[in-house]
Amino acid sequence: MFSRDRDQGRGRRGGIAKIGTNTIRSDTDSGRGVSRFGTPSRGSINNIRGGLKGKQPGGGLKKVNWDLRTLEPLRKDFYIEHPAVRNRSNEEVNQFRENAEITVKGENVPNPIQYFEEGNFPPYVMEGIRREGYSQPTPIQAQGWPIALSGRDLVAIAQTGSGKTLGYILPAIVHIIHQPRLSLGDGPIALILAPTRELAQQIQEVANSFGETAAVRNTCIFGGAPKGPQAHDLERGIEICIATPGRLIDFLEKGTTNLCRCTYLVLDEADRMLDMGFEPQIRKIIEQIRPDRQVLMWSATWPKEVRALAEDFLTDYVHLNIGSLTLSANHNITQIIDVCHEYEKDSKLYRLLQEIGTEKENKTIIFVETKRKVDDITKNIRREGWQAVSIHGDKNQQERDHVLQEFRSGKAPILVATDVAARGLDVDDVKYVINFDYPSSSEDYIHRIGRTGRRRQTGTAYAFFTSHNMKHAGDLIEVLREAGQNVNPRLSEMAEMAKAGNFSNRSGKRFGNSGGNTERGNGRRSNNDGRGRGGGSIRGRGPSRSGNSYQSSSNVYSGSDYSTYSNMKQNTSLSQNTTYGYSTQRSYGQGSMPQNYGGGDNYGSGYPYRSTTY
């Protein structure tokens, strides 16, 4: 159960992002009042995501004109096919790929292995595998290892938690062992680029586990930490460099290291790096690496930006996909979409945390849009007595390390985070993800909910979906259907409206949000100005009494509120076959919420859920 302590300290109220010599306030209050969890409207400036202002990334780096005739010959193919793999028939191989949802495109793709012994790894690698207690390769390892060990360029698309880190670390170690030893002043042989410091540190943990027995040294360089120790590692010589693009650019420009010896390049979570604006840095870095390098690109999605990068920098690559070829989420995650008003979200979050808090396993990540919201929501969650920590781009490395330690250990089972800060978090026992603010794309949604359901475990993801997210309704429905999830009929209606171009206007009247308190908050006073006169009261004291409040055409959604809904469910044991709700252990209505809460659960009094029909 969540530990509740009313003496928790105040949350940190960041909001200043320093970029170069410019100071930019990225999380400003809209000035329209604060709701239960202190969330300002979306009139605030969004997070500063990636990119550098006033400075060209890598502007101090000169493009290297490589002449392959003068370069040392490079050997990349170290794969020896195991007899058991060679002797399998095409039917057996195809059946294995089908069962593991493996799809490959490319010329002369090697067959997948099915057991670690079939990888023909050297003894020092097998020793690490046995020590870690792995029993069987994951699908991306089974097919990815033969490709990577063959020296081929690879694009691998797989959901988070699929074992991709080991998928490129082990071939990297084999590749390094077969290269000439480093000389004084040489840079790394393998470079692994990652979007965030947390992901980079987690990659380093895997590299440490398997590199020790092979005497392969590594370092992890990222912003927000002192440059001295990182520079020292680079100068003394390391075989594997795990880096975020910005800090690596700094060291390359200063001449602290170079990429003349780099022959094995990994782009981990390439889609996220492009989303964060790192494409110019990535291109500058790749220009410093010899053109006959081996490149492995790993991504959870395959948008056109990632395709363009692959076409520019990969040669005769194999495309490997695990799971659905369409935009897809982890099927081990139960997805619950709550179509609601913006002003309802705080009260819904409070009730949801009450429900989750009764569970034995209740580690939860709450995603919100801005750093300011992170601080405000965390502070108010603590004020309600829950142990919560927060993470966003304004926190220094010491703060981030402390936060992650508290969250991993379970001392603080609730983590409130922005997208960028939580990207790459590898915490196996996260059971719940709450999308307080729906993300800007379905790809981001899949990344977020992928924080739960890792390592073949199960998890639950909630999303508060408002009229301002209407344009994403169609894509979200596709994700839900592909994963075998039930689709809220109100979400379907939103998708139809979006398809017809019938978006809500700035005042959000179609779905009952008031002009003064919508997410976008244009700052103009309207009849519903958030002062509790009905409509968009930020305190959530009732449904909108003015404007054209949205009503579903289905009789099932008759606008019943949580009180009605709770009465129906009182004293009912909840299970996966119960009427829809946040079905953990308790029904709503048992908390300390006002009885007149017009939450508008919007599932009415008969929304059968999960394994039953609508």
LUMFI-877887 format. One record per residue (C-alpha): y, z, x. Coordinates in steps of 0.001 Angstrom, whole numbers, padded with zeros to 6 digits, always signed. Example, Ala and Ser with C-alpha at 12.3 -4.5 7.8 and 13.67 -1.06 7.14 Angstrom:
// residues 2
-004500+007800+012300/-001060+007140+013670/
// end
This chain:
// residues 614
+000000+000000+000000/+003595-000554+001062/+004950+002548+002731/+008194+003599+001089/+010821+005507+003007/+014266+005944+001550/+015738+006965+004890/+015476+003470+006329/+018494+002365+008303/+020942-000272+007246/+020027-003893+007820/+021750-005897+010516/+024476-008108+009131/+024614-010998+011545/+026158-014300+010749/+027705-015554+013974/+026018-018454+015728/+027304-019164+019225/+026773-022723+020318/+028108-023571+023741/+031662-022278+023860/+032165-022634+020130/+031645-019782+017720/+030588-020831+014250/+030218-018523+011309/+027127-019820+009597/+026595-017361+006779/+029733-016716+004799/+029858-014881+001528/+030771-016952-001488/+032885-014060-002735/+031365-014063-006218/+029670-010700-006201/+026359-009404-004966/+023120-009083-006901/+020386-006509-006672/+019165-007646-003289/+022628-008572-002122/+022171-012328-002095/+025354-014406-002069/+025492-017744-003827/+024771-021047-002159/+028456-021692-001700/+027990-020373+001818/+027589-022533+004846/+023973-023252+005669/+022287-022180+008852/+023162-024070+011972/+019909-025882+012680/+019249-027103+016175/+021601-029484+017860/+024499-028774+020179/+028136-029182+019243/+030646-030571+021674/+027999-031265+024291/+025576-034127+024648/+022045-032703+025038/+020788-033535+028509/+024034-035283+029362/+023668-034170+032978/+020250-035805+033351/+019989-039316+034697/+017305-041605+033342/+014598-042174+035931/+013742-045795+036697/+010047-045457+037306/+008207-047961+039477/+004477-047652+038819/+003738-049444+042098/+005136-046526+044084/+003507-043747+042072/+000330-041980+043076/-002647-043263+041046/-003254-041122+037971/-006686-040247+036618/-006796-039122+032988/-010334-039809+031730/-012652-036870+032363/-014847-037075+029280/-018603-037230+029724/-020311-037822+026408/-023136-035406+025706/-026529-037042+024971/-026684-035320+021578/-023344-036868+020625/-024335-040279+021963/-027624-040310+020068/-026169-039550+016627/-026263-042466+014242/-023133-043907+012651/-024269-042462+009341/-024486-038960+010826/-021075-039291+012457/-019464-040589+009259/-021064-037824+007223/-019768-035171+009613/-016263-036621+009492/-016343-036794+005719/-017522-033191+005367/-014851-031991+007817/-012174-034205+006231/-011604-035997+009534/-009875-039381+009412/-009315-041402+012583/-007469-044655+013247/-007513-046461+016571/-009610-048529+018929/-012816-047173+020510/-012452-043656+019160/-015111-041353+020657/-017488-039556+018314/-016765-035920+017443/-018702-033067+018978/-020273-030429+016738/-020905-027598+019205/-018958-026294+022178/-021779-027185+024542/-021401-030855+023575/-017879-030955+025002/-019262-030913+028560/-016536-028474+029530/-016713-027035+033050/-018179-023519+033416/-014781-021833+033744/-013769-023179+030311/-017068-022238+028658/-016713-018742+030058/-013401-018361+028243/-014874-019697+024990/-017734-017194+025122/-015365-014369+026004/-013163-015110+022980/-016214-015129+020707/-015680-018554+019138/-018756-019769+017279/-018022-023399+016435/-015216-025914+017004/-012761-026458+014167/-012537-030042+012860/-009417-030825+014886/-011115-029523+018042/-014381-031311+017314/-012666-034701+017133/-009554-034004+019217/-011281-032813+022390/-013230-036042+023062/-010041-038058+022510/-007862-035850+024723/-010465-035541+027490/-010758-039334+027519/-007119-039559+028567/-006014-041226+025324/-002665-040661+023669/-003114-038793+020403/-001243-038074+017199/-002964-035215+015383/-001930-034207+011859/-003317-030903+010653/-002193-027826+008769/-001171-024700+010640/-003975-022354+011599/-006375-025231+012286/-007010-024415+015942/-004715-027065+017379/-003443-024875+020246/-006900-024653+021773/-007227-028350+020926/-004744-029249+023640/-004921-026252+026018/-008535-026820+027096/-008050-030549+027875/-004848-029595+029712/-006769-027232+031977/-009418-029876+032686/-006684-032441+033377/-004881-030094+035788/-007999-029194+037758/-008562-032879+038542/-005023-033490+039840/-003813-032910+043422/-002631-029362+044043/+001056-028591+043659/+003265-028662+046744/+006411-026647+047307/+009135-027842+044944/+006761-029601+042571/+007278-029159+038873/+004523-028572+036292/+001595-030904+035701/+001346-030114+031970/+004404-029676+029760/+004102-028255+026252/+007227-028484+024086/+007514-026190+021056/+010319-025702+018518/+010667-021913+018701/+010303-019107+021189/+007716-017356+019001/+005442-020384+018956/+005950-020879+022690/+004914-017282+023369/+001829-017635+021192/+000831-020796+023061/+001202-018859+026297/-001236-016217+025059/-003902-018923+024655/-003015-020438+028037/-003369-017014+029655/-006774-016432+028073/-008266-019689+029331/-006184-020398+032428/-007103-017211+034257/-010692-018181+034992/-009534-021651+036116/-006700-020277+038309/-004187-022320+036297/-000763-020683+036251/+001745-021006+033424/+005186-019879+032392/+007023-019757+029079/+010717-020647+029017/+012969-020326+025975/+016474-019386+024980/+017519-015854+024159/+015868-014354+027251/+017181-013914+030833/+016979-017083+032895/+016215-015299+036175/+012501-014512+035704/+011905-017908+034103/+013626-019714+036968/+011578-017699+039471/+008325-018810+037833/+009400-022456+037927/+010499-022288+041556/+007290-020698+042850/+005248-023385+041105/+003229-023398+037881/+000746-025880+036492/+001604-025419+032789/+005154-025095+031482/+005513-024063+027828/+009107-024580+026760/+011624-024977+024003/+013668-028149+024562/+017090-026561+024994/+016194-024106+027762/+014127-026728+029596/+017102-029106+029553/+019201-026339+031140/+016738-025909+034010/+016336-029652+034536/+020107-030163+034694/+020468-027365+037249/+017623-028717+039368/+015582-025535+038948/+012539-027682+038200/+011613-031321+037758/+009002-033344+035884/+007978-035715+038671/+004434-034312+038702/+004110-034045+034916/+001258-036221+033650/+000171-034338+030502/+002749-033907+027726/+002242-032038+024448/+004692-032061+021550/+003620-029192+019299/+004947-029114+015755/+006783-032351+016415/+007982-032618+012829/+009665-029235+013033/+011345-030058+016346/+012844-033179+014785/+013897-031213+011683/+015721-028783+013980/+017656-031584+015630/+015819-031634+018954/+015168-035376+019052/+017929-036142+021632/+016605-033401+023923/+013011-034599+023528/+013986-038162+024421/+015931-036979+027473/+012967-034890+028631/+010450-037706+028190/+012659-040000+030281/+012028-037617+033191/+008225-038067+032962/+006311-040977+034484/+005495-043668+031893/+001712-043635+032419/+001525-039985+031312/-000848-038778+028610/+000932-037679+025427/-000488-035561+022624/+001674-035110+019536/+000717-032431+017013/+002289-032141+013612/+001622-030704+010159/+003230-033713+008454/+003711-037400+009243/+007253-038358+008187/+008922-041563+009352/+010876-039729+012061/+007665-038530+013713/+006173-042018+013399/+009194-043515+015129/+008888-041050+018005/+005181-041842+018356/+005835-045588+018417/+008474-045153+021113/+006588-042909+023513/+002836-043173+022862/+000637-046029+024031/-002436-047307+022174/-002726-043911+020522/-005416-042561+018245/-004234-041183+014910/-006268-038148+013861/-005807-036539+010457/-007495-033407+009182/-007517-032990+005430/-005784-035149+002860/-003953-038266+003993/-001186-037421+001556/+001233-034515+001888/-001097-031556+001492/-001216-027798+001646/-003997-025487+002771/-006529-025327-000060/-007235-021672+000719/-003785-020745-000597/-003157-019986-004265/+000253-021426-005151/+002316-019904-007965/+005546-021617-008981/+007968-019565-011061/+010524-021814-012739/+013496-019540-013283/+017246-019096-013256/+019042-018376-010019/+020293-015012-011264/+016751-013879-012078/+015400-014204-008558/+016411-010760-007298/+014784-008901-010167/+011710-011074-009914/+011460-010310-006204/+011686-006584-006915/+008893-006734-009479/+006758-008941-007296/+007053-006528-004375/+006024-003708-006698/+002895-005644-007620/+002031-006669-004073/+002623-003126-002854/-000388-001890-004784/-002703-004163-002808/-004597-002884+000206/-003779-006054+002153/-000140-006760+001469/+001521-008235+004541/+004284-010459+003158/+006827-012973+004457/+009900-013670+002319/+011714-016920+003115/+015404-017221+002311/+018033-019838+003021/+020610-018204+005289/+020893-015536+007948/+023327-013594+005782/+020821-013518+002949/+018134-012322+005340/+020232-009317+006315/+021345-008523+002778/+017902-008792+001204/+016302-006754+003988/+018903-004023+003641/+018399-003788-000114/+014623-003882+000091/+014831-000931+002470/+017210+000793+000097/+014512+000539-002574/+012207+002387-000170/+010041-000370+001297/+009432-000832+005009/+010887-004226+005873/+012097-006057+008965/+013996-009302+009374/+014243-012180+011798/+016772-014985+012160/+018562-016981+014816/+021233-014365+015589/+018756-011762+016795/+018276-011488+020535/+014870-011647+022164/+014431-007879+022397/+015152-007506+018681/+012808-010355+017789/+009978-008942+019878/+010416-005534+018257/+010480-007039+014759/+007323-009063+015346/+005541-006059+016817/+006440-003953+013773/+005248-006709+011443/+002026-007496+013298/+001083-003831+013549/+001654-003320+009829/+004285-000623+010303/+006634-002891+008391/+004496-005092+006098/+007452-007115+004785/+009198-009713+006951/+012328-011462+005659/+013090-014647+007561/+014816-017983+007731/+012789-021152+008226/+013768-021695+011821/+013149-018125+012922/+009716-017866+011311/+008503-021258+012473/+005368-020912+014556/+004667-017301+013657/+000963-016778+014214/-000009-013643+012293/-003515-013980+010939/-003421-011353+008207/-000383-012460+006194/-001594-012386+002584/+001569-013357+000698/+004439-015774+001185/+007432-015613-001148/+009833-018549-001224/+012900-016711-002505/+014905-019887-001888/+012920-023086-002251/+013176-025149+000960/+014924-028477+001401/+011725-030543+001486/+008067-030436+000548/+007186-030596+004237/+009100-027349+004779/+007343-025839+001772/+003945-026636+003276/+005000-025192+006634/+006193-021998+004978/+003152-021291+002864/+000982-022117+005883/+001919-018692+007260/-000829-017356+004981/-004397-018575+004522/-004890-018966+008271/-008223-019001+010106/-010014-019940+006867/-008792-016812+005081/-007229-016848+001630/-003626-016184+000701/-001100-016440-002111/+002246-018226-002057/+004994-017725-004630/+008076-019882-005092/+011143-019300-007230/+012108-022769-008417/+015495-023333-010068/+017360-026301-011497/+018991-026837-008129/+015568-027675-006709/+014869-030218-009445/+014804-033210-007107/+011808-031678-005303/+009770-031141-008476/+007851-034414-008256/+006815-033916-004620/+005857-030312-005308/+003647-031343-008226/+001833-033792-005932/+001219-031003-003419/-000072-028687-006156/-002397-031291-007666/-003789-032334-004300/-004659-028691-003620/-006290-028260-007034/-003600-025893-008315/-002413-025586-011892/+000996-027096-012588/+003556-025181-014607/+004516-027456-017541/+008172-026571-017039/+007898-027940-013531/+006490-031151-014986/+009421-031376-017367/+011817-030883-014477/+010121-033709-012608/+010504-036012-015613/+014174-035130-015905/+014724-035750-012210/+012939-039089-012465/+015253-040045-015322/+018247-039036-013241/+019046-036207-015620/+020000-033617-013005/+021836-030503-014018/+025536-030566-013335/+027406-028268-011034/+027597-025536-013649/+023857-025646-014164/+024215-025490-017947/+021058-027400-018687/+018936-024641-017249/+021250-021815-018197/+022825-021029-014822/+026497-020197-014949/+029086-022048-012959/+030183-018965-011084/+026746-017884-010005/+024710-020942-009337/+023163-021459-005941/+025741-024070-005067/+028668-021993-006350/+031621-024381-006441/+033973-021425-006555/+035664-022425-009796/+035991-019991-012640/+034255-020990-015827/+033461-019276-019092/+030402-017862-017412/+031960-016486-014259/+029324-013971-013318/+031169-011008-014777/+028403-009988-017136/+029749-011759-020236/+026449-013442-020790/+024971-016442-019078/+024733-016157-015324/+025253-012465-014910/+024353-011713-011354/+022872-008456-012545/+020275-010248-014627/+021042-008385-017855/+020232-011108-020224/+019682-014779-020740/+022578-017159-020994/+024443-016935-024269/+026659-019908-023631/+026155-023395-022393/+023073-025394-023204/+020381-023091-021928/+017233-024967-021107/+014373-024587-023535/+011016-026189-023023/+009861-028597-025678/+006533-026812-025623/+006139-024055-028171/+004321-022040-025542/+007598-021533-023715/+009614-019900-026413/+011797-017942-024015/+009877-014700-024179/+011062-012140-021689/+009162-009805-019414/+009191-007021-022009/+007220-009097-024503/+005023-010391-021757/+004340-006920-020396/+003496-005474-023793/+000836-008107-024235/-000654-007321-020849/-000294-003543-020861/-003522-001751-020015/-005234-005045-019297/-007247-005449-016132/-005866-008430-014255/-008074-010992-012637/-007975-014604-011648/-008815-015581-015205/-005995-013654-016861/-002862-014933-018508/-000386-016163-015941/+001642-013632-014066/+001934-012201-010588/-001628-011048-010967/-002354-008590-008233/-003152-005228-009781/-000419-004108-012137/+001291-005784-015049/+005031-006085-015178/+006948-003460-017030/+005577-000552-015025/+008460-000538-012593/+011874+000936-013017/+013523-002228-014324/+015880-002049-017321/+014141-002524-020629/+016670-005144-021670/+015912-007331-018673/+016033-010862-019955/+013925-012178-017159/+012771-015178-019069/+009313-015265-017486/+009258-018764-018949/+005529-018779-019318/+005768-017377-022815/+003007-015278-024286/+000134-017605-023641/+000105-019241-020249/-003543-019265-019189/-003769-019451-015430/-005969-020600-012570/-009514-021219-013729/-008697-021726-017408/-006901-024514-019223/-003380-024665-020568/
// end
